[in-house]
Amino acid sequence: MPDLVQLAGERSGPGFVPLAEVVRSGFVESVHYGSAVALAPDGGVAVARGLVDAPVLPRSSAKPFQALACLLSGADLRGPRLAIAAGSHTGEDFHVRLVAEMLGEAGLGLEALGCPADWPEDEATRHALIRDGLPASRERMNCSGKHAAMLAACAVSGWPVDSYLDAGHPVQRRVREVVEELSGEKAAHVAVDGCGAPLFGLSLAGLARAVQRLVLATAGTAPRLVADAMREHPEYVGGTGHVNTSLMRALPGAVAKGGAEGVLVVALADGHAAAVKVIDGSPRATTAIALATLRAAGGDVAAAEEFASVPVLGGGLPVGEIHALRDK
């Protein structure tokens, strides 16, 4: 199947659209193009800008679905454990402790993690590790919670541990089933994510549909448990100062999960859901774009007004902003 750039070039109608602009001292310095979609609570498409039916790689925005697959496979995931499985943590000490506990309960050690070694995203933690002469490690990598959940699912199900990242492994087959069921689509492409796990492509509309179904699931069901864990423990979805964590705290009941290369999904408690793909891969405007898209669809995002734009600095002081563009 062709990728997004090929589709943009082949379609006779509009392709990617301008979604946000960077204004410095009254001058438009840069423009971010891409696609954005918002669903009404009844599942209908309320806003569609760009190539919303074309496949994208959801990157870490797919983690809530991967967490659900692990839960359905028997992993004992509740509360913070389920939140960190669905999150991209910032590698702080409390994140690492929980990952180690999850692995220990499965009879495994940190060496079982298949994700690459990395430095924590949290700046203070990273500087402390460097001062102490400690190296980058797998448990500090932002995907280690997801990997620990996959390993826990393997342990409880009696599946092989060493090959858990193979696309044909039972836990990854379960992930694909969950993604396809929630999105209502067959996987458009199978790729390898940055952490080494399989990644299943789907349309931007399908991505919004999948996260909406988590939020609107019946209380007590597995999909709803994932959404509730993320909402109740946002510090494990991101971490100190992380925009996903801060946004969920500003919008009680919302679920927000970003992914690399300019992807973001946000679903409100009432069922309004949005998905964004910035085609240049930059995440700096995705939150503002998602909020503007939700607002245009009728979603109440007034409590998150502080995230509606991003300051542009000059000499350390605000001299402009990055803001979403309205559909023309």
N, C-alpha and C positions, 0 to 999 in steps of 0.2 A: 504494500500500500504506500502511495506517495506520502512524503512528510509535509509539514506545514508550509515550508517555503515553496515546495513544488506546487502545492495546491494554490497558494497565493498567486503564483505566476500563471497557472493554467485556467483559473476561473475567469469568466468574462465579466462577472459582477465585481462589486467592491471586495477588496481583500482585507488586509489589516488596516485598522483605523487609528488615528491619533487619540491616545487615551489620557496622556498627561503631558504637561510642559514644565520646563524649568525656566523660571524667570529670575534674572539677576539684574538688580538696579533698573527695573523696568524694561529690560531687554530679554526676549525669548532666546535663551541660549541653546536649549536642546528640547527635543520632543520624543516621547516614548510611544511607539506604535504597538498594536497588538489586538487582542480580542477580549471581550468581557460579556458575560451572560448573567442574568438574574432570573430566578424562578419565583413565582407567586406561591403562597402556601399550598395552593391546590395542585402544584406541580407544573402549571402552565408557564411557558416562557413569557416573562413580562418585559425584559430588556434583552436585546441581542445586538451586539456591536462586533463587527468583524467576522471571523471564521469560527463561529461557535459550534458548528457541527463537524469541524475538521479534527482529526486526532492530535492530541498533545501527549507528552510524557509528563505525568503528574508529579514526578519526583517525590519529595517528602510529603506532599499533600495527600499521598496515598497511605500514609502511615496509620490513620484511623482504621482503614479497611484491613490492613495487614494485622493490626492489633485484634480486630474482630475475628479474623481467621484463626489466630492463635487461641483466642478465648473459645471459639467453637471447636477447636481441636483438643480441648481439655486442659489448657494451661490455667493455673490458679491465679488469675489476674483480677484484682479488685482495687478500687481506689487509686492510690499513687502508682501502683504497679501497672495498672491498665493505662493510666495517663502517660507514664513514661514510655510505654510500648507504642503509644499513638503519637508520641512527641519527638521533637528534635531538641534535646536538652543542651544546655550551655556548658556542660562538663564541670559543674561545681561539685564540691565534695559530697553534698547530700544526694546528688544524682548518682555519683559513682558508688556510694554506699548501697543505694537501693539496687543498682545493677548487680553488684556482688552478692547481695542477699538473694535476689531472684535466681542467680546461677547456682548459689550454694544450696538452695532449696530443691533444685533440680539435680543435685549431685555433681555439679560441674564447677569449674574454676574459670577465672577470667581468660585463661588461655584458649578456652573453647570458642570465644568470640571470633567470628570470621570477618568482621569489619576491619578496615585498616587503622593503624595507629594515627592519632591526630592530637593536636593541641586543643584545649577547651576554648570555646567561643568566648566565655566569660573572661574579660581582660584581667581582672584582679587575680583570678585563679591561675591564668596562664603566666602572669608575671611571677606569682609565688612559686610555681613549679620551676620556672627558669632560675630564680634566685636560689632555690634549693638544689639545683643541679639535676633535676628529674627530667626524664625524657617524655616525649609524646607517647601516648598509650592508646590501646584500643578502647578501654573503658571510658576514656575522656572524649572519644569520638561521638558526635551528636546522635548517631544512629544506634548506639550500644544498647539502649533500652529496647528498641525493636528487635535487635538480634538476640538479646537475653530472652525475650518473650518467645521468639521462634524456637530457641533451644529448649525452653521449658515445655513447649508444645511437643517437641520431638521426644523429650524424656518421658513425659506422661503417656504418650501414645506408642512408645516403643519403636520409634522411627530412628533411622541412622542420624547421628549427630554430625559426623565429619562432612557429609554431603548436603547439609541443610540449605545451602545457597544454590543448589542446582535447580534449574527451572522445572525439572521433572520430579523433584522431591515431593513427597506427600504434603508437606506444609506449604510449599509454594503452589502446588495444584489447588489447595484449599484457598489460598489467597486469590488466585485467579478466579475461582468460582464465586467468591464473595464480591470481587470487583465487578464481575459481569452481572451478577444478580442485582446488586445495588444500583448500578448505572443503567441497567437495561440494555447493555451493549456487549457484543463480543469484543475481546481484546483486539485492538487494531494493530498492535505491534508489541513484540517482546524485546526488551532491552535489558541492559545491566546498569543498575543505579550506581552512584558514586561509592556507596558502601559495599557493593558487590552483590546485593540482593537483586533478584529478578524484578522487573518493572513492566507493568502492563499499560499500554497506551489506550486512551479513550478520548472521546470528544470532550470539549469544555462543558457542553451542556450535560453530558453524562457524568462528569465530575461533580457538577453542582447538584445533580439529581442524587448522586450517591451520598453526599454529605447531608443533604436534606432528609434523606430517609433515616439516617442515624438520629437526627434531632427529633423527628416526628414519630419515631418508633414507640410502641407501647411501653409504658414504664415496666421495668423488670426484665425486659427481653434483652438478649445479648447486644443488639445494635444500640439500644438506648443506654445500656451500661457503659459502652464506650463513650458516647456523647456526655453522659453524666460525669464520668471520671475526669474527662478533659475540662469540663466546666467547674467542677468542684476542686480540682487540683491543677490550676493553670501553670503553677510554678514548675511542674514536671513536664508540661508540654513544651515549654521554652526554658525560662529561667530569669534571673535577675536582669531587669531592663529589656528583656526580649519583647518585641512588638506584639507577637501573638499572645503572650502572657498578659501584657498590659491591656491589649484590646479586649480580651475576654473579661478582665476585671472591670473595664469601663462599661461593657455591655453584658450585664448578668444574663446568663442563659444562652449566650452565643458560643459557638464553636468556631475557632479560627486555626487554620493550619497552612503554613507556607511551604513552598518547595523551591528547590534551586531553579535557576534559569527563569525567574520571573513568574512563578505560579503561586496562586493563593486561592484558598476557598474559605468562605465565611458563611455560616448559617445562623440566623437569628432564632430565638426561642419560639417565635410564632411560625416558623417554617420558611420565611424568606431566605433564599440562599443565592450566593453569587460565586462565580469562579472567574479568575483573571489569568491571562497569559500575556506577558510583555515579551515581544518577539526578540528584543535585543538581549534578553536574559537578566536585565537589572531588576532587583527587588525593591529599589528605593521608593517607587511610587505605587506599588501594588496595593497597600492598605488604603491609601487615599482613593485609588480607582475602585476598589471593592466597595468602599463605603458610599461613593457617589453612585455606583451602579445599584446598590441596595436602596438608596434613597430614591432614585428614579423609578424603582419598582414598587415604591410605597412602603418600604421598610423603615422602621423608626430607629435611626442611628444617631439621634441628637446627643445622646450621652457620650458619644465618641468624637465630638467635634474637634478635640485636640489632635486627632489623627487624620483629619481631613486634608491637611497639608503638611509638608516637611520644610523646615527652614533652610534657606540657602545662605551660607555664611560668607562674610568678607571681613578679614581681620578678626575673626572670632565673633563677629556680631551679625545679626540677621540683616541681609540686604535684599532679600527676595524670598521666593518659595517655590516648591514643587507642588502643583495642584492638578487635580483631575480636570479633564476637558468634558464639556457637555456634548451630547450628540447633536449634530447640526442637521 
